[in-house]
């Protein structure tokens, strides 16, 4: 069966479009290790149409990546057509792929991705509009349906073919399944029998043997590999060995893995890791997530993990956290504190003179307090928490004086009038690090009132960090605890 874009092998292996993963550096690595075709991250048609530079940058690729498809998503056929025309004019990939498969909430809440599958008229209109807007081949990636009540992958695939799709990839789960349960390869087989265009199988490809298995089970025309390639671009070459009847080449050595990780790092243009940080400050760099793309956060985390076996990311949004979980299954996400911490394996026992106590005024301050607590743990401190002991119920604090006085250093997190650090400072003889939070009503001025109150504390031994700076407080506390 002929593919609408050039392929080296009759049964091609494709790298799937994955947010935060399928960026140019990783695509180049996968092509080097045997991927026949690569696809970009899924890219917003609205962002393309508006000419947003950050979005356009996500579509840039190197010639060594060809054959490459750029995948776009959206729920407005006119906007999708405009985006396809711009993709063609500005970048001219080998094909344009339409995302009808992404299950992520931020995509489907506007009916993009797999959300389109609830309206097959919309799906048909989008495919036709994109076909009319570009001279490039148009392909689609779908799921088996929105939910079990609308699960009909053969009908969905036939509609896509009739609308003009020239190849189709099926991930045989519904949107509501997300990535739970097993991918239903029987559905790929049924779609492959029903269609005359190439059908590419996707789902639960974790090892080279799975590629052989899905081809035998489904008779699909090719395989698209997604999460199985995370940290394992060698999967493509090993799978090709098995497909061609050769003995599978051995797994890469630790040295090979390290060299590949370094090569990946060299291809990344946006960050330079300070490898002297553990020597100069006693810990690795920490990833401050705001202002970084999902892909940048994951890539920096990969480099830190290779260098030191762990990483800490602060202020991670949900998309960044999900991508880190997908790449690093051991990573610990603290949703309240918005941290992502991959501890060393095994995690060593805490060091330092004693305990860092994180003391919180009210429950509204807990987000900043959790950032401080997780950060202090990542910096190798023993951490305890004391919560909801603000001055409005000061008797709750006064019953905990033994806990306060047993700590080596205390981080006090408070908003509103910011009085708690002064009270704690008057009860103990250890250093107190005050963290003002942006919690409060109008006159709190986003935490400025608490900051000024703390700076004017009459209690001795109180040091103040910036508003909401839980990590900064933890770093200061760790230095005190390790001095």
BELZICOR-V909331 format. One record per helix or strand of 3 or more residues. SS is the DSSP state (A for helix, B for strand). FROM is the first residue (numbers start at 0). TO is the last residue. If there is no record, write none. Layout:
SS,FROM,TO  SS,FROM,TO
This chain:
B,11,14  A,23,31  B,36,43  A,44,48  A,52,56  A,62,64  B,67,72  A,76,89  B,94,99  A,104,107  A,112,117  A,119,132  B,136,142  A,147,149  A,152,162  B,166,170  A,184,193  B,197,201  A,207,217  B,221,224  A,226,228  A,234,242  A,253,266  A,276,279  A,293,307  B,310,313  A,317,326  B,331,333  B,338,341  B,350,359  A,362,377  B,380,385  A,390,397  A,400,405  B,408,413  A,419,424  B,430,435  A,441,454  B,461,464  A,469,480
